[in-house]
Amino acid sequence: MPENDNATVAIAAMPSLPDGDRYLTPEEVSGMVGLSVTTLRDYRSTRGRRYGPPFHKYGKTVLYRLSEVLNWTDSRVTHHGRQYDG
């Protein structure tokens, strides 16, 4: 069994955080935002931190808070051109 499977099982069994938020694994975030797990790992590197979503590290376990990932995706919205007012 790969070592990350134990962490994934433990996280899946974790209750929601007190504020109703919850932790996501890199695999869950990858599926949510359409970036590979490798890209997320690169974004966690020192030089890439300005690009990726905020993350929390507990020992070797990397977790993302759902609310922070959603805020990060909202901050990445771009608008091209002007809106047509008809």
N, CA, C and O atoms as a GROMACS GRO file, in nm:
protein
  344
    1MET      N    1   0.085  -0.117   0.000
    1MET     CA    2   0.000   0.000   0.000
    1MET      C    3   0.090   0.123   0.000
    1MET      O    4   0.179   0.132   0.085
    2PRO      N    5   0.071   0.220  -0.093
    2PRO     CA    6   0.153   0.341  -0.093
    2PRO      C    7   0.137   0.418   0.036
    2PRO      O    8   0.032   0.413   0.100
    3GLU      N    9   0.242   0.490   0.075
    3GLU     CA   10   0.238   0.560   0.203
    3GLU      C   11   0.132   0.668   0.210
    3GLU      O   12   0.081   0.695   0.319
    4ASN      N   13   0.094   0.731   0.099
    4ASN     CA   14  -0.006   0.837   0.101
    4ASN      C   15  -0.146   0.784   0.128
    4ASN      O   16  -0.232   0.860   0.172
    5ASP      N   17  -0.171   0.656   0.102
    5ASP     CA   18  -0.304   0.600   0.126
    5ASP      C   19  -0.343   0.609   0.273
    5ASP      O   20  -0.460   0.634   0.304
    6ASN      N   21  -0.249   0.588   0.363
    6ASN     CA   22  -0.278   0.598   0.506
    6ASN      C   23  -0.321   0.739   0.544
    6ASN      O   24  -0.416   0.758   0.620
    7ALA      N   25  -0.251   0.838   0.490
    7ALA     CA   26  -0.286   0.978   0.519
    7ALA      C   27  -0.423   1.011   0.462
    7ALA      O   28  -0.502   1.080   0.526
    8THR      N   29  -0.451   0.962   0.343
    8THR     CA   30  -0.580   0.989   0.279
    8THR      C   31  -0.694   0.930   0.359
    8THR      O   32  -0.797   0.994   0.377
    9VAL      N   33  -0.677   0.808   0.407
    9VAL     CA   34  -0.780   0.743   0.488
    9VAL      C   35  -0.801   0.821   0.618
    9VAL      O   36  -0.914   0.842   0.660
   10ALA      N   37  -0.691   0.863   0.682
   10ALA     CA   38  -0.702   0.938   0.808
   10ALA      C   39  -0.772   1.071   0.786
   10ALA      O   40  -0.853   1.112   0.869
   11ILE      N   41  -0.743   1.138   0.676
   11ILE     CA   42  -0.804   1.268   0.648
   11ILE      C   43  -0.952   1.251   0.614
   11ILE      O   44  -1.035   1.331   0.658
   12ALA      N   45  -0.985   1.149   0.538
   12ALA     CA   46  -1.124   1.126   0.503
   12ALA      C   47  -1.208   1.100   0.626
   12ALA      O   48  -1.327   1.131   0.629
   13ALA      N   49  -1.147   1.043   0.729
   13ALA     CA   50  -1.219   1.012   0.852
   13ALA      C   51  -1.225   1.133   0.946
   13ALA      O   52  -1.296   1.129   1.046
   14MET      N   53  -1.152   1.239   0.914
   14MET     CA   54  -1.151   1.357   1.001
   14MET      C   55  -1.284   1.429   0.993
   14MET      O   56  -1.340   1.443   0.885
   15PRO      N   57  -1.335   1.475   1.106
   15PRO     CA   58  -1.458   1.554   1.103
   15PRO      C   59  -1.428   1.691   1.044
   15PRO      O   60  -1.312   1.730   1.028
   16SER      N   61  -1.532   1.763   1.014
   16SER     CA   62  -1.516   1.900   0.967
   16SER      C   63  -1.446   1.983   1.073
   16SER      O   64  -1.449   1.950   1.192
   17LEU      N   65  -1.383   2.090   1.029
   17LEU     CA   66  -1.320   2.182   1.122
   17LEU      C   67  -1.427   2.258   1.198
   17LEU      O   68  -1.542   2.262   1.153
   18PRO      N   69  -1.393   2.318   1.311
   18PRO     CA   70  -1.494   2.387   1.392
   18PRO      C   71  -1.574   2.492   1.316
   18PRO      O   72  -1.690   2.516   1.348
   19ASP      N   73  -1.512   2.556   1.217
   19ASP     CA   74  -1.583   2.660   1.142
   19ASP      C   75  -1.662   2.603   1.023
   19ASP      O   76  -1.712   2.679   0.940
   20GLY      N   77  -1.672   2.469   1.015
   20GLY     CA   78  -1.746   2.405   0.907
   20GLY      C   79  -1.662   2.377   0.784
   20GLY      O   80  -1.708   2.312   0.691
   21ASP      N   81  -1.540   2.424   0.784
   21ASP     CA   82  -1.447   2.401   0.673
   21ASP      C   83  -1.396   2.258   0.682
   21ASP      O   84  -1.424   2.189   0.780
   22ARG      N   85  -1.323   2.213   0.581
   22ARG     CA   86  -1.260   2.081   0.590
   22ARG      C   87  -1.130   2.081   0.512
   22ARG      O   88  -1.107   2.166   0.426
   23TYR      N   89  -1.046   1.984   0.543
   23TYR     CA   90  -0.918   1.970   0.475
   23TYR      C   91  -0.934   1.886   0.350
   23TYR      O   92  -1.016   1.794   0.345
   24LEU      N   93  -0.854   1.918   0.248
   24LEU     CA   94  -0.850   1.843   0.124
   24LEU      C   95  -0.708   1.793   0.101
   24LEU      O   96  -0.611   1.859   0.139
   25THR      N   97  -0.698   1.677   0.039
   25THR     CA   98  -0.567   1.624   0.002
   25THR      C   99  -0.525   1.689  -0.131
   25THR      O  100  -0.609   1.746  -0.201
   26PRO      N  101  -0.396   1.682  -0.165
   26PRO     CA  102  -0.353   1.733  -0.296
   26PRO      C  103  -0.429   1.667  -0.412
   26PRO      O  104  -0.456   1.732  -0.512
   27GLU      N  105  -0.463   1.541  -0.398
   27GLU     CA  106  -0.538   1.472  -0.503
   27GLU      C  107  -0.678   1.531  -0.520
   27GLU      O  108  -0.726   1.547  -0.632
   28GLU      N  109  -0.742   1.564  -0.409
   28GLU     CA  110  -0.875   1.625  -0.416
   28GLU      C  111  -0.868   1.763  -0.479
   28GLU      O  112  -0.952   1.799  -0.561
   29VAL      N  113  -0.768   1.841  -0.439
   29VAL     CA  114  -0.752   1.976  -0.495
   29VAL      C  115  -0.721   1.966  -0.644
   29VAL      O  116  -0.773   2.045  -0.723
   30SER      N  117  -0.639   1.871  -0.682
   30SER     CA  118  -0.605   1.850  -0.822
   30SER      C  119  -0.732   1.830  -0.905
   30SER      O  120  -0.748   1.891  -1.010
   31GLY      N  121  -0.820   1.744  -0.859
   31GLY     CA  122  -0.944   1.718  -0.930
   31GLY      C  123  -1.036   1.839  -0.932
   31GLY      O  124  -1.111   1.859  -1.028
   32MET      N  125  -1.031   1.920  -0.828
   32MET     CA  126  -1.116   2.038  -0.817
   32MET      C  127  -1.074   2.149  -0.911
   32MET      O  128  -1.159   2.210  -0.977
   33VAL      N  129  -0.946   2.175  -0.918
   33VAL     CA  130  -0.898   2.293  -0.991
   33VAL      C  131  -0.838   2.259  -1.127
   33VAL      O  132  -0.804   2.350  -1.203
   34GLY      N  133  -0.824   2.132  -1.159
   34GLY     CA  134  -0.774   2.093  -1.289
   34GLY      C  135  -0.624   2.106  -1.307
   34GLY      O  136  -0.575   2.115  -1.420
   35LEU      N  137  -0.550   2.106  -1.197
   35LEU     CA  138  -0.404   2.106  -1.202
   35LEU      C  139  -0.355   1.970  -1.156
   35LEU      O  140  -0.419   1.905  -1.073
   36SER      N  141  -0.244   1.926  -1.210
   36SER     CA  142  -0.191   1.796  -1.168
   36SER      C  143  -0.134   1.807  -1.026
   36SER      O  144  -0.101   1.915  -0.979
   37VAL      N  145  -0.123   1.693  -0.961
   37VAL     CA  146  -0.062   1.688  -0.828
   37VAL      C  147   0.082   1.737  -0.836
   37VAL      O  148   0.131   1.801  -0.743
   38THR      N  149   0.150   1.707  -0.947
   38THR     CA  150   0.288   1.752  -0.967
   38THR      C  151   0.294   1.904  -0.975
   38THR      O  152   0.385   1.965  -0.917
   39THR      N  153   0.200   1.966  -1.045
   39THR     CA  154   0.197   2.113  -1.053
   39THR      C  155   0.171   2.173  -0.916
   39THR      O  156   0.234   2.272  -0.880
   40LEU      N  157   0.078   2.115  -0.841
   40LEU     CA  158   0.053   2.165  -0.705
   40LEU      C  159   0.180   2.154  -0.620
   40LEU      O  160   0.210   2.244  -0.542
   41ARG      N  161   0.253   2.044  -0.635
   41ARG     CA  162   0.378   2.027  -0.560
   41ARG      C  163   0.479   2.135  -0.601
   41ARG      O  164   0.547   2.193  -0.517
   42ASP      N  165   0.487   2.163  -0.731
   42ASP     CA  166   0.576   2.269  -0.778
   42ASP      C  167   0.534   2.404  -0.722
   42ASP      O  168   0.619   2.485  -0.685
   43TYR      N  169   0.405   2.429  -0.715
   43TYR     CA  170   0.355   2.555  -0.659
   43TYR      C  171   0.388   2.568  -0.510
   43TYR      O  172   0.397   2.679  -0.458
   44ARG      N  173   0.405   2.456  -0.442
   44ARG     CA  174   0.440   2.461  -0.299
   44ARG      C  175   0.588   2.489  -0.279
   44ARG      O  176   0.631   2.519  -0.168
   45SER      N  177   0.668   2.480  -0.386
   45SER     CA  178   0.811   2.508  -0.373
   45SER      C  179   0.830   2.656  -0.340
   45SER      O  180   0.739   2.736  -0.359
   46THR      N  181   0.947   2.690  -0.292
   46THR     CA  182   0.975   2.827  -0.249
   46THR      C  183   0.945   2.928  -0.360
   46THR      O  184   0.880   3.030  -0.335
   47ARG      N  185   0.990   2.901  -0.482
   47ARG     CA  186   0.969   2.996  -0.591
   47ARG      C  187   0.826   2.996  -0.641
   47ARG      O  188   0.779   3.098  -0.692
   48GLY      N  189   0.756   2.885  -0.627
   48GLY     CA  190   0.621   2.875  -0.680
   48GLY      C  191   0.511   2.918  -0.586
   48GLY      O  192   0.395   2.923  -0.627
   49ARG      N  193   0.542   2.951  -0.463
   49ARG     CA  194   0.438   2.978  -0.362
   49ARG      C  195   0.346   3.094  -0.401
   49ARG      O  196   0.232   3.100  -0.354
   50ARG      N  197   0.394   3.184  -0.484
   50ARG     CA  198   0.307   3.297  -0.521
   50ARG      C  199   0.199   3.254  -0.621
   50ARG      O  200   0.107   3.332  -0.649
   51TYR      N  201   0.208   3.134  -0.677
   51TYR     CA  202   0.114   3.088  -0.778
   51TYR      C  203   0.004   2.998  -0.724
   51TYR      O  204  -0.110   3.007  -0.769
   52GLY      N  205   0.034   2.914  -0.630
   52GLY     CA  206  -0.060   2.810  -0.589
   52GLY      C  207  -0.147   2.850  -0.472
   52GLY      O  208  -0.129   2.955  -0.411
   53PRO      N  209  -0.244   2.762  -0.442
   53PRO     CA  210  -0.332   2.787  -0.327
   53PRO      C  211  -0.256   2.770  -0.196
   53PRO      O  212  -0.158   2.696  -0.190
   54PRO      N  213  -0.301   2.839  -0.090
   54PRO     CA  214  -0.238   2.821   0.041
   54PRO      C  215  -0.247   2.676   0.085
   54PRO      O  216  -0.344   2.607   0.054
   55PHE      N  217  -0.148   2.630   0.158
   55PHE     CA  218  -0.146   2.492   0.205
   55PHE      C  219  -0.095   2.486   0.347
   55PHE      O  220  -0.033   2.581   0.396
   56HIS      N  221  -0.122   2.376   0.413
   56HIS     CA  222  -0.078   2.352   0.550
   56HIS      C  223   0.002   2.223   0.549
   56HIS      O  224  -0.034   2.126   0.482
   57LYS      N  225   0.110   2.222   0.624
   57LYS     CA  226   0.195   2.104   0.628
   57LYS      C  227   0.205   2.055   0.772
   57LYS      O  228   0.242   2.131   0.862
   58TYR      N  229   0.173   1.930   0.792
   58TYR     CA  230   0.180   1.865   0.923
   58TYR      C  231   0.275   1.747   0.907
   58TYR      O  232   0.235   1.640   0.861
   59GLY      N  233   0.401   1.768   0.946
   59GLY     CA  234   0.502   1.667   0.920
   59GLY      C  235   0.522   1.661   0.770
   59GLY      O  236   0.556   1.762   0.707
   60LYS      N  237   0.502   1.544   0.711
   60LYS     CA  238   0.513   1.530   0.565
   60LYS      C  239   0.378   1.538   0.496
   60LYS      O  240   0.371   1.534   0.373
   61THR      N  241   0.270   1.550   0.573
   61THR     CA  242   0.137   1.554   0.517
   61THR      C  243   0.101   1.696   0.475
   61THR      O  244   0.110   1.789   0.555
   62VAL      N  245   0.061   1.713   0.350
   62VAL     CA  246   0.019   1.842   0.296
   62VAL      C  247  -0.132   1.841   0.285
   62VAL      O  248  -0.191   1.749   0.229
   63LEU      N  249  -0.195   1.945   0.338
   63LEU     CA  250  -0.340   1.959   0.333
   63LEU      C  251  -0.377   2.099   0.288
   63LEU      O  252  -0.302   2.194   0.307
   64TYR      N  253  -0.493   2.110   0.228
   64TYR     CA  254  -0.546   2.238   0.185
   64TYR      C  255  -0.683   2.256   0.251
   64TYR      O  256  -0.759   2.160   0.263
   65ARG      N  257  -0.713   2.378   0.296
   65ARG     CA  258  -0.847   2.406   0.348
   65ARG      C  259  -0.937   2.438   0.230
   65ARG      O  260  -0.899   2.516   0.142
   66LEU      N  261  -1.054   2.381   0.228
   66LEU     CA  262  -1.149   2.403   0.120
   66LEU      C  263  -1.174   2.551   0.098
   66LEU      O  264  -1.171   2.598  -0.016
   67SER      N  265  -1.200   2.626   0.204
   67SER     CA  266  -1.230   2.769   0.190
   67SER      C  267  -1.114   2.845   0.127
   67SER      O  268  -1.136   2.937   0.048
   68GLU      N  269  -0.990   2.808   0.161
   68GLU     CA  270  -0.874   2.876   0.104
   68GLU      C  271  -0.856   2.843  -0.044
   68GLU      O  272  -0.816   2.928  -0.123
   69VAL      N  273  -0.886   2.719  -0.081
   69VAL     CA  274  -0.878   2.681  -0.222
   69VAL      C  275  -0.984   2.757  -0.302
   69VAL      O  276  -0.956   2.806  -0.411
   70LEU      N  277  -1.105   2.766  -0.249
   70LEU     CA  278  -1.212   2.839  -0.318
   70LEU      C  279  -1.177   2.987  -0.332
   70LEU      O  280  -1.200   3.046  -0.437
   71ASN      N  281  -1.122   3.047  -0.226
   71ASN     CA  282  -1.079   3.188  -0.234
   71ASN      C  283  -0.969   3.205  -0.338
   71ASN      O  284  -0.969   3.303  -0.413
   72TRP      N  285  -0.876   3.110  -0.344
   72TRP     CA  286  -0.768   3.117  -0.441
   72TRP      C  287  -0.822   3.108  -0.583
   72TRP      O  288  -0.781   3.185  -0.670
   73THR      N  289  -0.915   3.015  -0.607
   73THR     CA  290  -0.970   3.004  -0.742
   73THR      C  291  -1.047   3.130  -0.780
   73THR      O  292  -1.040   3.173  -0.895
   74ASP      N  293  -1.121   3.188  -0.686
   74ASP     CA  294  -1.193   3.313  -0.713
   74ASP      C  295  -1.096   3.427  -0.747
   74ASP      O  296  -1.128   3.512  -0.830
   75SER      N  297  -0.980   3.428  -0.685
   75SER     CA  298  -0.883   3.535  -0.709
   75SER      C  299  -0.814   3.521  -0.844
   75SER      O  300  -0.749   3.615  -0.890
   76ARG      N  301  -0.828   3.406  -0.909
   76ARG     CA  302  -0.760   3.380  -1.036
   76ARG      C  303  -0.847   3.414  -1.157
   76ARG      O  304  -0.805   3.392  -1.270
   77VAL      N  305  -0.967   3.467  -1.136
   77VAL     CA  306  -1.057   3.500  -1.246
   77VAL      C  307  -1.001   3.617  -1.324
   77VAL      O  308  -0.957   3.716  -1.266
   78THR      N  309  -1.004   3.606  -1.455
   78THR     CA  310  -0.962   3.716  -1.541
   78THR      C  311  -1.076   3.752  -1.634
   78THR      O  312  -1.157   3.667  -1.672
   79HIS      N  313  -1.082   3.878  -1.670
   79HIS     CA  314  -1.184   3.927  -1.763
   79HIS      C  315  -1.113   3.988  -1.882
   79HIS      O  316  -1.027   4.075  -1.867
   80HIS      N  317  -1.148   3.942  -2.000
   80HIS     CA  318  -1.087   3.992  -2.122
   80HIS      C  319  -1.181   4.090  -2.191
   80HIS      O  320  -1.298   4.060  -2.213
   81GLY      N  321  -1.130   4.206  -2.222
   81GLY     CA  322  -1.210   4.304  -2.294
   81GLY      C  323  -1.313   4.367  -2.206
   81GLY      O  324  -1.314   4.347  -2.084
   82ARG      N  325  -1.400   4.442  -2.268
   82ARG     CA  326  -1.504   4.511  -2.194
   82ARG      C  327  -1.637   4.437  -2.209
   82ARG      O  328  -1.661   4.371  -2.310
   83GLN      N  329  -1.719   4.447  -2.109
   83GLN     CA  330  -1.850   4.386  -2.115
   83GLN      C  331  -1.940   4.468  -2.207
   83GLN      O  332  -1.940   4.591  -2.201
   84TYR      N  333  -2.016   4.401  -2.290
   84TYR     CA  334  -2.108   4.468  -2.381
   84TYR      C  335  -2.235   4.506  -2.306
   84TYR      O  336  -2.300   4.420  -2.247
   85ASP      N  337  -2.270   4.634  -2.309
   85ASP     CA  338  -2.387   4.681  -2.238
   85ASP      C  339  -2.511   4.692  -2.326
   85ASP      O  340  -2.617   4.735  -2.280
   86GLY      N  341  -2.498   4.652  -2.452
   86GLY     CA  342  -2.610   4.647  -2.544
   86GLY      C  343  -2.670   4.776  -2.572
   86GLY      O  344  -2.766   4.784  -2.649
   0.00000   0.00000   0.00000
